[in-house]
Amino acid sequence: MYKITLHNYLLNWKSLQPDTEHFEHLAMKKIVINSDVFCTVQARLYNGLSLFLKTKAQVPLIRIKSPDNSAYLTFFKKMLISIINQKKTKPSRFYEEYYEKVNNWPGGEATPSQNTHIVNDERIYQAGWIENEALFGCVRIHHSEISLSPGLVHQSNGGVLILSLRTLLEQPFMWRRLKKILVNQRYEWNTLDHTRSLPVEIPSIPMHFRLILVGEEDALAEFEHIDPELTYASLYSEFENNIYLSDDIAFINWKRWVQKIADSLTCPVLSPDFWPILIQEAVRWTGDHKILPLNLEWIRYQLQESELYCQDAIIKGEDLTNALNTRLWREGFLLEKMLHDIVHNQIHIETDGEKIGQINALSVIECPGHPRIFGEPTRISCIVHFGDRGLTDVERQVELAGNLHAKGIMILESWLMTELKLDHTMPFSSSLVFEQSYEEIDGDSASLASLCALISALALKPINQKIAVTGSIDQLGQVQSIGKVNEKIEGFFRLCRKRTLNGTQGVIIPSSNIQNLSLHQEVINAVRNGKFSIWSVSTIDEALILLTGIEWKKNGKPCLLRSIQDRITKSSQYNTREYMSLLRWFKWLK
């Protein structure tokens, strides 16, 4: 019966990775589409930039939510050029002035020369980190000679200026001056030394340019706080980091997007068998079978590293596979050290036998400065004795757990009280511990495992140590999805493989996480060969029967719930007898 139950929730190996076969015929075809991939894939951003180029606002400003680095700033510049060339609208006209050297000060005079300039794709400039002088230019004085050095605002006059928002926020005086230029539409010359005035009066310049500020969410929020009026008056758009695979056209657009980035890097031709491997890695990045990344840096990283293993003029699937495997090995010292500590019993994790009140949960390790997240099994233990203290979360008591963890523990306690039909505090005391955990933990992904350990300790029924568990729960007994499911599964798999895969080990995950699976090929091969198993559950009841072989609730027959209720009843009777004996003893003393 136990083996049959296990089989009921077993996942087929094909469900452990995205279905790339559906897109293979599309990857092999060279489909020609006339529309620009940018306006198709980034339709909202395209609309925002198009309106930005046409706006007649006094302060033509657009805020773009995007990664803030040179790659994206350059990308936005290219997209503006593309829009200008596509639209071919009648250009606006602006005026700029420049100044020649002024000799023999203080008696000399500055002679302006006016020039009409039309906006075109050559008047678009971008900068990441920039200093005050490079942005605004300056007045230089040397041997009684004055020279005016133009800055980026002068070069952008009549055009578009793209700046990093974080740069301006970290140099607030720079933003104040830039805002003054935007609002007044004039530029006034200043000396490098703000404590000294200009030796001669230099007329201001009419200046009008369109400004694009690019920043992450936190930078945009800070900008809104310091300048709410201008934030409200400006346009807003954002770079979409992912594309949803709603149909074949969406995949074709994603393929065109990747190909365009490859062309900009002058990469070799991408082979048809390259795309399935890239899709599998892309799903690991996005965490969903139906979502692929548009992130410029991530795509460039895969292409450039694959090219290092390319032996001819075509980048093949095996080149990307070699790059990924080598990257895992190169960044895997921390993982190897962790496995070494577990195998040599420095960290105690059991992957065989059964134990009461003990379970293998799954967590992830994130080390500052390390590029990779690793999955790691964690032993949770629970000890129960009857009293009135209820559930004690040791991690929370010693302040080694965050708020999300505390929330998960409260939810499991609430569900158990409802199931036991308790109208007051729990009639037992229990201690729940994440063993050998010495740093702060957070998240509710271990709440399912914690509940199973608690129920095992209450019912005195053992848990199968060959199975690890991950998942959060709600107050209605439903198992909810968690993050980093691939890394968590692979963490327990590597431990079992290190000790020896025997075909009875496996992992329980939430059913809602199936769409997030994109496991390494070694895990898929082990599942296909019956050496490792992955089960999916949607309720707490399903997880309990997989772990203990006993149903949680069954009318008129033995089950975990009845075992707990019987134990509580016996304890209450025992406590009543103890109370009566104590009462008689007091009466005898009188």
Buried (B, 14 or more C-beta within 10 A) or exposed (E): EEEEBBEEBEBEBEBBBBEBEEBBEBBEEEEEEEEBBBBBBBEEBBEBBBEBBEBEEEBBBBBBBBBBBEEBBBBBBBBBBBBBEBEEEEEEEBBBBEBEEBEEBEEBEBEEEEEEBEBEBEBBBBBBEBEBEEBBBBBBBEEEEBBBEBBBBBBBBBBBBBBBBBBBBEBEEBBEBBBEBBEEBEBBBBBEEEEEEBBBEBEBBBBBBBBBBBBBEEBBEBBEEEBEEBBEEBBEBBBBBBBEBEEEEBBBBBBBBBBBBBEBEEBBEBBBBBBBBBBBBBBBBBBBBBBBBBBBEBBBEBBEBBBEBBEEEBBBBBBBBBBBBEBEEEEBEBBEEBBEBBEEEEBEBBBEEBBBBBBBBBBBBEEEEEEBBBBBBBBBBBBBEBEEEEBBBBBBEEEBBBEBBBBBBBBBBEBBBEBBEEEEEBBBBBBBBBEEBEEEBBBBBBBBBBBBBBBBBBBEBBBBBBBBBBBBBBEEBBBBBBBBBBBBBBBBBBBBBBBEBEEBBBBBBBBBBBBBBBBBBBBBEBBEEEBBBBBBBBBBBBBBBBBBBBBBEEEEEEBBBBBBBEBBEEBEEEBEEEEEEEEEEEEEEE
